[in-house]
Amino acid sequence: IIILVLLIVAGGAFYVINRMYCFDDIQVTDPADHDTDSDPVIGLIGLEQAKKDALVEYGFDESDVQILKEEFNVDKKKYSIEYIATDSTDSKQYQYDCEINAVDGSVLYKDKQVVSE
């Protein structure tokens, strides 16, 4: 009985440590699988918050843009968001690319390229 209790306690501790540090049981490949504003289990912002952060970076909201790509990289804990929108200052269409830190929502990378003149 003592051995059984020790095995159960050790198994539970391994699960908790694995869940907290390794993230092996979280395999997010589709952004739709990670679509909350935050994930309290692993302490990351969700896809919706990452999109808001990427759009706000250039002064847009979701109704102003056409989303091209939403991707979550589990290993690097970052979101890649690409979208097309028309810049109100010059009326040109641009493709915007932002990488958002999934831990704190900060912008890691941003780029803007003309799509049409």
PyMOL CGO cylinders between C-alpha atoms (Angstrom):
from pymol import cmd
from pymol.cgo import CYLINDER

trace = [
    CYLINDER, 0.00, 0.00, 0.00, 2.84, 2.42, 0.81, 0.3, 1, 1, 1, 1, 1, 1,
    CYLINDER, 2.84, 2.42, 0.81, 4.43, 1.78, -2.59, 0.3, 1, 1, 1, 1, 1, 1,
    CYLINDER, 4.43, 1.78, -2.59, 1.11, 2.43, -4.32, 0.3, 1, 1, 1, 1, 1, 1,
    CYLINDER, 1.11, 2.43, -4.32, 0.67, 5.74, -2.46, 0.3, 1, 1, 1, 1, 1, 1,
    CYLINDER, 0.67, 5.74, -2.46, 4.23, 6.79, -3.37, 0.3, 1, 1, 1, 1, 1, 1,
    CYLINDER, 4.23, 6.79, -3.37, 3.64, 5.98, -7.04, 0.3, 1, 1, 1, 1, 1, 1,
    CYLINDER, 3.64, 5.98, -7.04, 0.43, 8.03, -7.10, 0.3, 1, 1, 1, 1, 1, 1,
    CYLINDER, 0.43, 8.03, -7.10, 2.09, 11.02, -5.38, 0.3, 1, 1, 1, 1, 1, 1,
    CYLINDER, 2.09, 11.02, -5.38, 5.14, 10.83, -7.67, 0.3, 1, 1, 1, 1, 1, 1,
    CYLINDER, 5.14, 10.83, -7.67, 2.92, 10.57, -10.77, 0.3, 1, 1, 1, 1, 1, 1,
    CYLINDER, 2.92, 10.57, -10.77, 0.91, 13.63, -9.71, 0.3, 1, 1, 1, 1, 1, 1,
    CYLINDER, 0.91, 13.63, -9.71, 4.05, 15.65, -9.02, 0.3, 1, 1, 1, 1, 1, 1,
    CYLINDER, 4.05, 15.65, -9.02, 5.49, 14.70, -12.42, 0.3, 1, 1, 1, 1, 1, 1,
    CYLINDER, 5.49, 14.70, -12.42, 2.25, 15.81, -14.13, 0.3, 1, 1, 1, 1, 1, 1,
    CYLINDER, 2.25, 15.81, -14.13, 2.29, 19.18, -12.34, 0.3, 1, 1, 1, 1, 1, 1,
    CYLINDER, 2.29, 19.18, -12.34, 5.97, 19.80, -13.14, 0.3, 1, 1, 1, 1, 1, 1,
    CYLINDER, 5.97, 19.80, -13.14, 5.47, 18.75, -16.76, 0.3, 1, 1, 1, 1, 1, 1,
    CYLINDER, 5.47, 18.75, -16.76, 2.42, 21.01, -17.07, 0.3, 1, 1, 1, 1, 1, 1,
    CYLINDER, 2.42, 21.01, -17.07, 4.23, 24.01, -15.54, 0.3, 1, 1, 1, 1, 1, 1,
    CYLINDER, 4.23, 24.01, -15.54, 7.59, 23.84, -17.27, 0.3, 1, 1, 1, 1, 1, 1,
    CYLINDER, 7.59, 23.84, -17.27, 7.65, 21.55, -20.30, 0.3, 1, 1, 1, 1, 1, 1,
    CYLINDER, 7.65, 21.55, -20.30, 4.36, 22.31, -22.06, 0.3, 1, 1, 1, 1, 1, 1,
    CYLINDER, 4.36, 22.31, -22.06, 4.66, 18.88, -23.70, 0.3, 1, 1, 1, 1, 1, 1,
    CYLINDER, 4.66, 18.88, -23.70, 0.94, 18.24, -23.40, 0.3, 1, 1, 1, 1, 1, 1,
    CYLINDER, 0.94, 18.24, -23.40, 0.03, 21.51, -25.17, 0.3, 1, 1, 1, 1, 1, 1,
    CYLINDER, 0.03, 21.51, -25.17, 0.37, 21.17, -28.92, 0.3, 1, 1, 1, 1, 1, 1,
    CYLINDER, 0.37, 21.17, -28.92, -1.25, 24.24, -30.47, 0.3, 1, 1, 1, 1, 1, 1,
    CYLINDER, -1.25, 24.24, -30.47, -1.01, 24.25, -34.24, 0.3, 1, 1, 1, 1, 1, 1,
    CYLINDER, -1.01, 24.25, -34.24, -4.31, 25.89, -35.12, 0.3, 1, 1, 1, 1, 1, 1,
    CYLINDER, -4.31, 25.89, -35.12, -4.94, 29.39, -33.69, 0.3, 1, 1, 1, 1, 1, 1,
    CYLINDER, -4.94, 29.39, -33.69, -8.60, 28.46, -33.29, 0.3, 1, 1, 1, 1, 1, 1,
    CYLINDER, -8.60, 28.46, -33.29, -7.48, 26.02, -30.58, 0.3, 1, 1, 1, 1, 1, 1,
    CYLINDER, -7.48, 26.02, -30.58, -6.03, 28.93, -28.59, 0.3, 1, 1, 1, 1, 1, 1,
    CYLINDER, -6.03, 28.93, -28.59, -8.63, 31.64, -29.01, 0.3, 1, 1, 1, 1, 1, 1,
    CYLINDER, -8.63, 31.64, -29.01, -9.19, 33.06, -25.56, 0.3, 1, 1, 1, 1, 1, 1,
    CYLINDER, -9.19, 33.06, -25.56, -8.04, 36.48, -24.39, 0.3, 1, 1, 1, 1, 1, 1,
    CYLINDER, -8.04, 36.48, -24.39, -5.77, 34.77, -21.89, 0.3, 1, 1, 1, 1, 1, 1,
    CYLINDER, -5.77, 34.77, -21.89, -4.80, 31.27, -20.85, 0.3, 1, 1, 1, 1, 1, 1,
    CYLINDER, -4.80, 31.27, -20.85, -4.57, 31.12, -17.06, 0.3, 1, 1, 1, 1, 1, 1,
    CYLINDER, -4.57, 31.12, -17.06, -3.17, 27.58, -17.12, 0.3, 1, 1, 1, 1, 1, 1,
    CYLINDER, -3.17, 27.58, -17.12, 0.07, 28.52, -18.84, 0.3, 1, 1, 1, 1, 1, 1,
    CYLINDER, 0.07, 28.52, -18.84, -0.01, 32.30, -18.36, 0.3, 1, 1, 1, 1, 1, 1,
    CYLINDER, -0.01, 32.30, -18.36, -0.06, 33.34, -22.02, 0.3, 1, 1, 1, 1, 1, 1,
    CYLINDER, -0.06, 33.34, -22.02, -2.24, 35.86, -23.81, 0.3, 1, 1, 1, 1, 1, 1,
    CYLINDER, -2.24, 35.86, -23.81, -4.70, 34.34, -26.24, 0.3, 1, 1, 1, 1, 1, 1,
    CYLINDER, -4.70, 34.34, -26.24, -5.07, 34.74, -29.99, 0.3, 1, 1, 1, 1, 1, 1,
    CYLINDER, -5.07, 34.74, -29.99, -7.74, 37.45, -29.74, 0.3, 1, 1, 1, 1, 1, 1,
    CYLINDER, -7.74, 37.45, -29.74, -5.54, 39.64, -27.54, 0.3, 1, 1, 1, 1, 1, 1,
    CYLINDER, -5.54, 39.64, -27.54, -2.54, 39.05, -29.84, 0.3, 1, 1, 1, 1, 1, 1,
    CYLINDER, -2.54, 39.05, -29.84, -4.64, 40.16, -32.85, 0.3, 1, 1, 1, 1, 1, 1,
    CYLINDER, -4.64, 40.16, -32.85, -5.76, 43.28, -31.01, 0.3, 1, 1, 1, 1, 1, 1,
    CYLINDER, -5.76, 43.28, -31.01, -2.16, 44.12, -30.13, 0.3, 1, 1, 1, 1, 1, 1,
    CYLINDER, -2.16, 44.12, -30.13, -1.01, 43.60, -33.75, 0.3, 1, 1, 1, 1, 1, 1,
    CYLINDER, -1.01, 43.60, -33.75, -3.83, 45.75, -35.17, 0.3, 1, 1, 1, 1, 1, 1,
    CYLINDER, -3.83, 45.75, -35.17, -3.45, 48.54, -32.61, 0.3, 1, 1, 1, 1, 1, 1,
    CYLINDER, -3.45, 48.54, -32.61, 0.26, 48.74, -33.46, 0.3, 1, 1, 1, 1, 1, 1,
    CYLINDER, 0.26, 48.74, -33.46, -0.74, 50.31, -36.80, 0.3, 1, 1, 1, 1, 1, 1,
    CYLINDER, -0.74, 50.31, -36.80, -3.98, 51.94, -35.65, 0.3, 1, 1, 1, 1, 1, 1,
    CYLINDER, -3.98, 51.94, -35.65, -6.54, 49.45, -36.99, 0.3, 1, 1, 1, 1, 1, 1,
    CYLINDER, -6.54, 49.45, -36.99, -9.36, 47.41, -35.57, 0.3, 1, 1, 1, 1, 1, 1,
    CYLINDER, -9.36, 47.41, -35.57, -10.55, 44.07, -36.89, 0.3, 1, 1, 1, 1, 1, 1,
    CYLINDER, -10.55, 44.07, -36.89, -13.27, 45.54, -39.14, 0.3, 1, 1, 1, 1, 1, 1,
    CYLINDER, -13.27, 45.54, -39.14, -10.59, 47.52, -41.07, 0.3, 1, 1, 1, 1, 1, 1,
    CYLINDER, -10.59, 47.52, -41.07, -8.43, 44.57, -42.12, 0.3, 1, 1, 1, 1, 1, 1,
    CYLINDER, -8.43, 44.57, -42.12, -8.33, 41.28, -43.96, 0.3, 1, 1, 1, 1, 1, 1,
    CYLINDER, -8.33, 41.28, -43.96, -6.48, 38.73, -41.82, 0.3, 1, 1, 1, 1, 1, 1,
    CYLINDER, -6.48, 38.73, -41.82, -4.09, 36.59, -43.86, 0.3, 1, 1, 1, 1, 1, 1,
    CYLINDER, -4.09, 36.59, -43.86, -2.34, 34.54, -41.19, 0.3, 1, 1, 1, 1, 1, 1,
    CYLINDER, -2.34, 34.54, -41.19, -2.75, 33.80, -37.50, 0.3, 1, 1, 1, 1, 1, 1,
    CYLINDER, -2.75, 33.80, -37.50, -0.13, 31.46, -36.14, 0.3, 1, 1, 1, 1, 1, 1,
    CYLINDER, -0.13, 31.46, -36.14, 1.01, 30.47, -32.66, 0.3, 1, 1, 1, 1, 1, 1,
    CYLINDER, 1.01, 30.47, -32.66, 4.54, 29.14, -32.18, 0.3, 1, 1, 1, 1, 1, 1,
    CYLINDER, 4.54, 29.14, -32.18, 4.54, 27.02, -29.03, 0.3, 1, 1, 1, 1, 1, 1,
    CYLINDER, 4.54, 27.02, -29.03, 8.33, 26.77, -28.75, 0.3, 1, 1, 1, 1, 1, 1,
    CYLINDER, 8.33, 26.77, -28.75, 8.97, 30.52, -29.09, 0.3, 1, 1, 1, 1, 1, 1,
    CYLINDER, 8.97, 30.52, -29.09, 5.76, 31.53, -27.30, 0.3, 1, 1, 1, 1, 1, 1,
    CYLINDER, 5.76, 31.53, -27.30, 4.83, 34.07, -29.95, 0.3, 1, 1, 1, 1, 1, 1,
    CYLINDER, 4.83, 34.07, -29.95, 2.02, 34.81, -32.36, 0.3, 1, 1, 1, 1, 1, 1,
    CYLINDER, 2.02, 34.81, -32.36, 2.53, 35.78, -36.00, 0.3, 1, 1, 1, 1, 1, 1,
    CYLINDER, 2.53, 35.78, -36.00, -0.28, 37.91, -37.37, 0.3, 1, 1, 1, 1, 1, 1,
    CYLINDER, -0.28, 37.91, -37.37, -0.40, 39.07, -41.01, 0.3, 1, 1, 1, 1, 1, 1,
    CYLINDER, -0.40, 39.07, -41.01, -3.11, 41.24, -42.48, 0.3, 1, 1, 1, 1, 1, 1,
    CYLINDER, -3.11, 41.24, -42.48, -3.91, 43.60, -45.35, 0.3, 1, 1, 1, 1, 1, 1,
    CYLINDER, -3.91, 43.60, -45.35, -5.37, 47.06, -44.82, 0.3, 1, 1, 1, 1, 1, 1,
    CYLINDER, -5.37, 47.06, -44.82, -5.58, 50.43, -46.52, 0.3, 1, 1, 1, 1, 1, 1,
    CYLINDER, -5.58, 50.43, -46.52, -3.52, 53.19, -44.97, 0.3, 1, 1, 1, 1, 1, 1,
    CYLINDER, -3.52, 53.19, -44.97, -5.72, 56.27, -44.53, 0.3, 1, 1, 1, 1, 1, 1,
    CYLINDER, -5.72, 56.27, -44.53, -2.79, 58.66, -44.98, 0.3, 1, 1, 1, 1, 1, 1,
    CYLINDER, -2.79, 58.66, -44.98, -1.93, 57.63, -48.55, 0.3, 1, 1, 1, 1, 1, 1,
    CYLINDER, -1.93, 57.63, -48.55, -4.85, 55.34, -49.57, 0.3, 1, 1, 1, 1, 1, 1,
    CYLINDER, -4.85, 55.34, -49.57, -2.44, 52.52, -50.47, 0.3, 1, 1, 1, 1, 1, 1,
    CYLINDER, -2.44, 52.52, -50.47, -2.97, 48.92, -49.50, 0.3, 1, 1, 1, 1, 1, 1,
    CYLINDER, -2.97, 48.92, -49.50, -0.28, 47.41, -47.31, 0.3, 1, 1, 1, 1, 1, 1,
    CYLINDER, -0.28, 47.41, -47.31, 0.49, 44.00, -45.95, 0.3, 1, 1, 1, 1, 1, 1,
    CYLINDER, 0.49, 44.00, -45.95, 1.30, 44.21, -42.25, 0.3, 1, 1, 1, 1, 1, 1,
    CYLINDER, 1.30, 44.21, -42.25, 3.25, 41.55, -40.39, 0.3, 1, 1, 1, 1, 1, 1,
    CYLINDER, 3.25, 41.55, -40.39, 3.53, 41.53, -36.60, 0.3, 1, 1, 1, 1, 1, 1,
    CYLINDER, 3.53, 41.53, -36.60, 4.99, 39.07, -34.13, 0.3, 1, 1, 1, 1, 1, 1,
    CYLINDER, 4.99, 39.07, -34.13, 3.50, 39.33, -30.66, 0.3, 1, 1, 1, 1, 1, 1,
    CYLINDER, 3.50, 39.33, -30.66, 5.06, 37.97, -27.48, 0.3, 1, 1, 1, 1, 1, 1,
    CYLINDER, 5.06, 37.97, -27.48, 2.53, 35.50, -26.04, 0.3, 1, 1, 1, 1, 1, 1,
    CYLINDER, 2.53, 35.50, -26.04, 3.77, 36.09, -22.49, 0.3, 1, 1, 1, 1, 1, 1,
    CYLINDER, 3.77, 36.09, -22.49, 3.28, 39.86, -22.21, 0.3, 1, 1, 1, 1, 1, 1,
    CYLINDER, 3.28, 39.86, -22.21, 1.67, 41.04, -25.48, 0.3, 1, 1, 1, 1, 1, 1,
    CYLINDER, 1.67, 41.04, -25.48, 4.64, 43.16, -26.56, 0.3, 1, 1, 1, 1, 1, 1,
    CYLINDER, 4.64, 43.16, -26.56, 5.46, 43.59, -30.24, 0.3, 1, 1, 1, 1, 1, 1,
    CYLINDER, 5.46, 43.59, -30.24, 8.59, 41.61, -31.11, 0.3, 1, 1, 1, 1, 1, 1,
    CYLINDER, 8.59, 41.61, -31.11, 8.68, 42.43, -34.82, 0.3, 1, 1, 1, 1, 1, 1,
    CYLINDER, 8.68, 42.43, -34.82, 6.66, 44.49, -37.27, 0.3, 1, 1, 1, 1, 1, 1,
    CYLINDER, 6.66, 44.49, -37.27, 6.84, 45.12, -41.00, 0.3, 1, 1, 1, 1, 1, 1,
    CYLINDER, 6.84, 45.12, -41.00, 4.74, 46.98, -43.55, 0.3, 1, 1, 1, 1, 1, 1,
    CYLINDER, 4.74, 46.98, -43.55, 4.97, 46.49, -47.33, 0.3, 1, 1, 1, 1, 1, 1,
    CYLINDER, 4.97, 46.49, -47.33, 2.97, 48.03, -50.18, 0.3, 1, 1, 1, 1, 1, 1,
    CYLINDER, 2.97, 48.03, -50.18, 0.59, 45.56, -51.85, 0.3, 1, 1, 1, 1, 1, 1,
    CYLINDER, 0.59, 45.56, -51.85, -0.89, 47.90, -54.48, 0.3, 1, 1, 1, 1, 1, 1,
    CYLINDER, -0.89, 47.90, -54.48, -0.30, 51.47, -55.58, 0.3, 1, 1, 1, 1, 1, 1,
]
cmd.load_cgo(trace, "trace")
